[in-house]
């Protein structure tokens, strides 16, 4: 027998225990008994629940069996109780009193429980499979990250309790009157919904602190299986609740469209029939609409709700509107709000996209929106159950194919030429291959000081592996002293007409050196590249070029790995560590990142110039890299200047190279170098104060700036949205402000 008590809750005079139990066979059945401290039986209520996660772990498939349980019984504080679980002739006896409950709810105990969870045969099996596929070094790296995760400062449920509105704040919300108070139409399609789930959803709407709303429900359940009894009861109590019985299933799109036809509000909110919303959700929506009067589309962060509706987990803290991330994954999902006039323009849900009908709808709405607003707060609890695409492979495949078609339809409407949309690292994650228009010349600019072997590895990896061939190499010679370096230059120039060396005679200044190299470039596109890189994926340059050829894109950057196959660069967040830093540093390439972000094409505020492609016209338009930033942050500054032109900076994960990191220059290990670094921090701070103060729009303010793994903020060390204090660097800034 195996069992686990996941959650213990005390509410007034009762206690609820939520957990699971199973025997060696899926057919085994558990029995329960509750006793007081004198071992007299105590009456209890038992509700059994499905636990497909447990079934998958221990039986490697799901069964139509209830392995989970909710047990509730009267609880008198100060007394002791026992839960007895019996299965297959074995018995477990668990003691409960106030002291033990407090101890088990501590962070230390939860950490120990997580360690115990890792120590089972399923963990061994998964580890063995990972080792076989990726090697021992990757397994060790992944194991270290797992153990580090156990030591997180908060688990999410604890973090959520500390950050959600207080009862006083909710009371104040109910008393608030906004200058603009739009009618919100909440649209819900219903199909054979379990009554208690539907009641929880409707109850979460009725309890909203903002009250100018209507609830529009279309029930497409088969005759005799509708939930009209529940709907009628709510509608009689509250005239804002309206419903229609369709008498049959029209499919998810047809049922939703029937509900949309009922909507008379200024804005429409989409919700599923078995999810819930926190009671401050509508308040936050209307607050944002008052702050952004041109807003046509709005979305929030979300998390997941367990089947029993008791535990929240897996929060998705999203970036502000990110069009390339949206074509990689439907990251917007919930809560989604659209102005009714936009909905009328684009039309409702389209049946041919069933399975990804909301994805297609979101594309069409965002394409027409004047302003798209993201609320960085969890305003939606998404219930996870056995029929969701989160756990059903067949449903995943069905939804994936529909999603692929939705993305291609989006590209066609936007005039973007794509060869196709493929499966990414998982179903629901997409990889677009763009068509290359013509065969434009790409000028590869590589600064170099000695290290001819590293340079040779870099150049030959492109010459021998790259699927894109129309290239020229401009090597910017920077004060080399070794004769073998010049011998190498001569040999390569003689052997390869595309290889050219130009000489920079002044001191090291990364910006000036690259600008000098770019002045010799004949290509329509520049590829800034470090000499300590090595091409891994043959299509890397095609991947970068596919993005860069788009009119709305100014820069594309690659995924870079250290020599041990861990991530060195997967995009840049402005604010990490103070000024800027790379995401997911040290994560093995085979590990899953936060919502697969390391393997999703997406827009970032910046990418590293260790491998950066840009249009030559854009490079010239902003004056290239800024020479006042000789060593640090010049690539981040360049990206910021390009974004100021209204161009996107895209991270392209399928463009992948090794980066052996900074072999051409030393560390910041002298007083002069430290002073220069501090001065360049101050220059960047003065040039781009807004993003450092207000936060990177492509990173969520609920996530930490102290780590690169998108972890929750440690509320003891950094408040939500709080930037680093950079005032210490002000003394190093030049007296005259640098121009942008």
N, C-alpha and C positions, 0 to 999 in steps of 0.2 A: 504493500500500500504506500502511495505517495500522496502528500497533501501539503497545502500552504494556506495560511490565513493572510490575505493581501492587505485588508483594510479592517480596522477596528474603529467604530464610531460610538460615542456616547451622546445621546440626545435626551436631555431632561431625565426621565425615569426609565429609559430603555437603552439597550446596547445592541448594536448590529455588527455581525461578523460576516465578512465577505471573503470567499476563498474558493478552493477547488480540492477535489479528492478523486483518486482513481486507483484501480487495482492493476494486476498484470494483464487482464483482459478488458477490452472496451465494454464488455457485457457486465462486468462486475458492478455491483450496486452498494453504495455506502448507506449506513444508517447513523442517526445522530441522537444524542441525549444531552440534556443540560441538567446540571446538578448544582444545588447551593452548597455552602461550606459544610453542611451536615450530610451531604450526599443524598439529599432528598430531591426528587425530580422537579424540574421547573418547566412550566409550559412555555413553548416557544412557537414562533411562526417560521416556516421554511419555504423559501422560494428557490427552485432549482433554475440554473441558467446554463446556456451553452458556453463552452470555453474552447473554441476552435484552436486558439493559440496553444493551449495545453495538449490538446489532441494531436496537433501537428508535431510538437516536440517529442512526445512519448510514444505515439503510435504512427508517426510519419504520414498521417492522413486525417481528414476530418470525418467524424461520425455524427449521426443524428442522435446524439446523446447529450444529456445535461451533466457535465462534469463539475460545473460551478454551483455554488450555493450562497444564499443570503439567509442568515439565521438571526432572528430578532427575539429578545426576551427581556422581561422586566429586570431592571438593574438598580440596586440600592447602594449608594456610595458608602464606602467603608467596608463593604462585605466582599467575600470571595465567591467566585463561581467557577464551574468546570464545564468545558465542552468535551464530550466524548464522541469520537468518530470511529466507527467500526466498519471494516471492509475485508472480505476474504479471510475471516477468522482472526484478523489482527486489529488491535485497538490503540488509538492515540488519545491521550488525556492532556488537555491544555488548560492551564490555570489563568484566571483573569481576576485582577483587582486593580485598584487605582494606581498603586505603586508600579505594578508590572506593566500596565497600559502606558503609563508615562515613560517608563524606560524603553519600551518597544517602539515608541513614537519618536525617540531621540534620533538625531542625525547619525550618531555613532552606531546605533543599532541598525539603522537603515543601510548604512555602509556595509556592515557585517552581513546583512541579509543579501545584499547585492553580490558579495563575494561568494556566499553559499550558493546563490543562483548559478554562478559560473561553474561550480563544481558538480557537474552532472554528466552523464554519458552523452547527452545531446551536445554539450559544449565540446567534449572530446571528439565526437564525430564531425562536427562543423570545423573544428580546428584541423583535424586530419585532412579534410577535403581542401581547406584553404592552403595548408602546407603543400599538398600534392600539386595544386595548381600554381602557387605563387612562390614557393620556396620557404626555407626556414627563416631567413632574415625578415621576410615580410610578415611571417607569423609572429615573430618576436615583437616587431614594431606594432602590429595590431594589438597584441596582448598588453603591451605597455599602455597604449591608448585606452584600452578597456579599463585597466586598473586606475589610470588617471581620472577617467570619467567617474569612477566610484567615489572619488574624493571631491567631487563638485561641491560647491558651497551650499547649494540648495537642490532638492528635487523640485520638479516643476509645480506639483500641487502645493508645496510649502511656499514657493515663490509667488504663485498666483494669489494665495491667501494674503500675502503681505502687500500686494500691489493693487488688488481690486478695490473699488470704492467702498468706503465705510457706510454704515447705516445713516450717519449724519449727512454724508455727501449725497447719498441717494435721496434723502428727505429734501435736501436743498435743490436737487435736480427737479423733483416733482413740483417745487414752488417756483421754478425758473420760467420766465416768459421771454422768448426770443423775438427780435424784430421781425424775423421771417419764420413762420411756422407752417411749413408745407404739409399737405396731407400725404402720408406714406402708405402706399398700397403693398401689403405683404402677400405675395402670390405663392400658393402651395398646392402642388398636385398630390393627390392621395390615391393610393392603390393598395388595398388589402392591408392597411396599416394596423399593427397591433394597437389596441385601444389605449393602453397605458403610455405608449410612445407618443401617440397623437395628443393625448391629454397633457403630457409634459411639454410638447411643442406649443400648443395653444396657450397653456398656462404661462409659459415664458413670454408670450406676446402680450397677454392680458396684464401682466405685472410690470410692463415697461414704464419707466419714469416719465417718458414723453408720451402724451396721450392722443395726439392728432394722427390716428392711423386707422386703417381698415384692413381686415383680414379676408382674403379672397381664396376660397378653397374649392377645387374641382375634384370630385370623387369619381375616379374611373374604375372602381372595383366592380367585379361581376355582380350581376343581380343576386340578391340574397346575401352578399358579403360586404355590403357597404358599411360605412361607419356613421350613417346618418343619425343614429341614436345619440352618439356623442356630439356630433356637429349641431344637432337641433338643440341640445341642452345648452351649449355655449351661446348659440345665436339667440335663444330666448332670454338669456341673462344679459347679453351685451349686443346692442344693435350694430356695433362695428364689425361683428363676426358674421360673414355672409358665405353661403356655400351653394353649390349646384351638384346634383346627383346626375352623372352622365349616363348611367345605366349600362355601361360597358367600357372596356379599356380601349382608349384611342392611342395608346403608346405614350411614352414619357413626353414627347413633344406635343402630341395632341391634347393630353391632359393638362399640360402646362399652359398651352395656348387658350384652352377653355377658361382657366383661371385668370389669365391675362386679360381676356375680354371683359371680365368683371371689374377690372381696376379702373378707378376714376381719379386716382391720386396724382400729385405733381411728380412724385418719384415712385419707382417700383423697386421693391426688395424681393429677391429670390431666396426661398428657403426650402429645405427638404422636409418631408412629413414626419421624420423621426429624430430630427436634431433639436437643439434648443439654443436660445439666445440669452446672454446675461441681461439683467433688467435695465442696465444703462446703455444698451446698444443703440436704441433709437435716439436717445439724448445726444450721444456722441456724433451720430450721423447728422442730426439737425444743427448741432454746434458747428460742424465742419462746413455744412452748406451755408451757414451764415458768414463764415470766415472766407468762403470761396464762392462768391455769387455767380461766377461763370461755370461752376462745376456741372458737368453733364454725367460723369461716371464717378463712382466712389467705391472703394473696397477697404476691407480691414484685415487684420491678422486673425488667426483662428487656431483652435486646438481640437483635440479629439476627446470624446466622451465614451466611457466604457458602456457595455450593454446594460448595466444596471443603473446607469445615470448617476453614479456616485463618485467616480474618479475621473479626473482630467489628466491628459498626458499628451506627449508629442506636439508641443506648440509649434506653429509655423509663423515665425516673425519675418515678414516679407520686406522687400525694398519698395521704394516709390516706383511709379510706373516704369517698367523695364520691358520695352517691346521685344527685344531679342530673347530675354528669358521667357516671355510669354510664348514664343514660337518653339521653345525647348520643352516647356511644361506648362500646364494650366496652373500657374502658381497663384493666380487671383482667386479663383474658386469661390470661397465664402469670406465674408459677407459681401454680396455684390448688389450695388444700388445703381439704377440708371434713371435719368430723367425721362418722363413719359413721352415727351416730344421726340426724343432720340429713338425710343422704342417704336414709336409710330413710323419713323423714317425707315428703320432697318427691318421692320416686321418681326414676327415672333420666332418661335423655335421651328427648326426645319427637320422634318422627319427623316430625311436622308442622312442626317448626322446623329441619329439616335445612338446613344452610347457615349457620345461626346457633344451632345446637343448644346450644353451650356458653354463649352469651349468655343464652338462656332458662334454662338450668340455673343459671347464676350468679345471676340474678335470684331464682329460687325459693329458693336456698340462703341468700342474704343477707337475704331477707325473714324467714326463720325464725331467723337467728343471734342469739344473745345478745350476743356480742362478735365484732367483725371486726378482725383485726390485719393491719397492713401492715408488711412487712419492707423497709426502704429500701436493699436491696442487690440486685444483679443475680444472680438464682439460676436463670435460664433463658436458654438460647441458642436462638432461634427461627430455623430454617433457612428462608431465602427461596429459592424456586424458581419455575419457570414455571407451575406449576399452582396456586399460592397465590392468595388473593384480593388479594394485594398487587400483582399484575401482570396479572390476567386480567379484562377488563371484564365479560364474560358472567358469570363467577363472582361478581364484585362485585355485579352487579344481582340475581342469585339470592340471595346472602347478605344484601343490603340489604333486600329484601322480607321475608325471614324475620326479620331483626332488627327491622324495623318492627312486625311482628306480635308479636314477643316483648315489645317495650316496651309495646304496648297491653295485652297480657295482664297484664303487671306492674301497670299502672295500674288495671286492673279488679280485681285481687286487693287492691290497696291502697286502693280506694275513691276514687281520683283521677279526676276527670272530664276527659277530653281529647277535643278534636274530631278530632285525627289526628296522625300522625307523618310528617313530610316529610323529603326528602333535604336535608341541610345543604350545607356547602361541598364535600363529596365523598361518594362512596359509603362507607357505614359511619359517617358523621357524621349525626346526626339532629337535627331541629328539631321540637319538640312545640308544638302549639297547644292551649292549655287552654281549656276552656269557662268563660265568665264567668257566674257565678251572679247572676241579677238584673241590676240596673244601679246599683250603689252609688255614692254621691257621693264623688268624690275632691277633696280640698282641696289646691290647688296653692299652696304657700307660697314667696314670692319676696322675700327682703330686697333693698332698693334704696336707693342714695344717688345722686341725679342719674342720669346716663347713661340718660335717658329713651328715646333712640333704640335702645339695646341692649335695654332692657326691652320696647319695642314690638316689636322683632324676635322676642324670646322669646315674648311673649304671642300675637302674631298667628300665629306659626308653629303654635301649638297650636290656636288658634281656627279657622284656615283649613285645616289639614292633618290634624289628629288624627281618627282614626276613632272614638275614644271621646269622647262629648259631655257626659256628666253630671259637670261640673266646676265648681268655684268657685275664683276666684283671690283670694288674700289677699296683698296687697302690703304688706310691712312697711317703712314709710318710716323711714329712718335718717339724720336730720340733713342732708337735702338743702339746698342753698343757691341753686339756679338756679330762677328763676320758671317756666321752660318745663317743669320737672319737675312742678310743682303744676298747671300748666295741663293737662298730659297726664293727670294723675290725674283731674282733674275731667271731662275729655272722655271718658275710658274708663268712668268710673262712670256717666255719663249714657247712654252708648251700650250698655253691657253690664251687665245686672243681676247677672251672675255675678262682676263685678270689684269688689273692695272694698279700700280702703286703710285700714290701721291705723298709728298713729304711735308709734314707739319714741323716747323723748326722752332716753335716756341715751347714753353713749359706745358705741363699736363693741365688741360682744361677740357673735360669730356664734351661739354656743350660746343665749345669753339672747334674742337677737332671734328666732331660730326658735321657741324655747319660747313667746315672747310671741305670735307669729303663730299657733302651734298652738292657743293658748287661745281663739282666735276661730273655729276650724275647726268646721264642722258635719258634715264628711264622716267616713265610717267608715274611710277611708284618707287618709293624708297623702302628698303628693308634695313633698319638699323640693327646690327647684330654684334654681340660680343665675340671676341676671338676664343673664348673658353666654352663654346657651345658645340653641340654635335646633333645633327638632324636624326631624329628617330623615325617619325612617320613620313613616308615618301610624299604624301599629299599635303604636307604642312604649308608650303607656299601657296598652293591652290586654295587651301582653306582660308588663309589670310586674305588672299586676293579676292576670293568670292565675297567676303564682307566689305573689303576696301573699295570695290568697284561700285557699291551702292552709293547713291547720291547723298543719303543721310548719314553715312559713316565717314569719319575722318581718320580713324586709327583702328588697327586690329592687333591684338597681342596674343602670344602663344602660351600654352601650358609648358612649364619648364620643370624638369626633374633633376634632383641631385644624382650623383653616380650610384647611390644605393636604392634608386627607384622611389624615393620619397619626394614629395612636392616641394619645389623651391619657389614657384610662382604659379598662382591660379587666379590672377586678378589682384588689384590693389584697392584697399579701403583707406580713404583719407581720414586721418584721425587715429588709426592704429598706432599705439605706442607714442602718441603725441602728434606727429605730422602725418605719416603714412606708413603702411606696411602691407606685405603680401598675405593673402588668405591661405589658410590650410597648410602652412609650412610644417614639414615633417610628417605629414600624413602619407602613408604608402599609397601608391597609385591604384592598388587593388582594393583599398578600403573605401567604404561609403563615407562621403562627406555630408554636411548638413543639407538635407533634402537634395542630395546629389549635385549640389551647386558646383563642385569642382569639375564635373563632367557635363555641365550645361553651358551652351553658348549664351552669353548675356552681356548686358551693358554694365560697365563699371565706370567710376570716375577716372580711373587711370590703369595703365598696364606698364610693365617694365620695358625700358629700352634695350634690355639685354636681347630681346627679339621683338621688334615693333615695326609693323608695316604702316605706312602712311602715304597719302597722295602727295606727290611733289608740289602740286598747286597749293595744297593746304599748308604744307611745311613752309613754303615761301610766304604765304598770306600772313602767318603769325610770326615771321622772322626767325624760324627755326628754333633751336634750343636757346635758352637764355644764358649768355656767357657769365653773368654775375653768379650763377649757380654752377660752379666749376666742377664739383664732384657729386654732391648730394642733391636729390630731389629735382634735378633738371628734367628728367623724364616725366615726373608727376606734374611739374609746372607746364611742360609742353602739352600734356593731355588736358590740363585745365584751360590753357589758351585755346586749344582746338574745340573744347566743349563750349567755350564762350562764343565761338562762331556759330553755335547751334548744331554742331556735328556730334555724332555718337562715338564713343570709345568702346570697342567690342572685345571681349575675351573669347577666343576661339580654342576650346579644349582639345579639338582633334588635330590642331597644329601642335606637335609635341617634339621637344628637343631636350637633350641633356644640357644642363648648365653647371659647369664645374666651378663657377663663382670666383670672379675678381682676382684672377691670377696676374693680371697686368699691372695692378697697383697694390700698394700695401694697405695695412690697417691704419685706423685713426690712432696711431700709437705715439705721437709726439705732441708737445704743447701747441705747436703751430697748426698741426692737422686738427686737433680738438677745437682750437679757436676758430679755424675756418668752418668746421662742421657747425659749430654753434652760430656762427654768423649766417650760414646758409639756412639754418632753421628759422632764424629771425627774419631773413628776407622772404622766405616762403610764407611765414606767418603774416607779414605785412601785405604781401601781394594778394593772398587769398584768405582774408579773415573770416568771411561769411561761412564757408563750408566747415572751417575748423570750429567755429562757434556754434553753428546750427546743426552740424552733423552731415555726414555723407548721405546723399539721397538714395544711394544704392545699398545702404546698410541700415539695419533697423536699430533705433535708439535703445531698445530693450536688451540688445546683445552687447557683450563686453568689448571694450577697446584694448583690454590688457592681454588678450589671447587671440590667436588667429583662427580658432576653430568654431566661431559663431556660438560660443557658450553664453548662457544667461549672465547678465550683469550681477556681480557680487554687490548686493545692496549695502553692505557694510563699508565698501570701498569706493563705490561710484554710483551716483544717483542716475536714474533713467534719463538718457539724453545729455548727461553732463560731460562736457569736453575736458581734455587735459588742460591743466594750467600751464600756459607757455610763457607767462610773464617773465620768468627767469631769463629767457633768451633776449628780451628787449634791449638789454644793454649791449648786445653784440651787433645790433642792426646798424647799418650805415645811416648817417644823419639824414641823407636825402632818400625819400621813398622811391623804390624802384617802380618803373612803369610796367604796365601789363602788356 
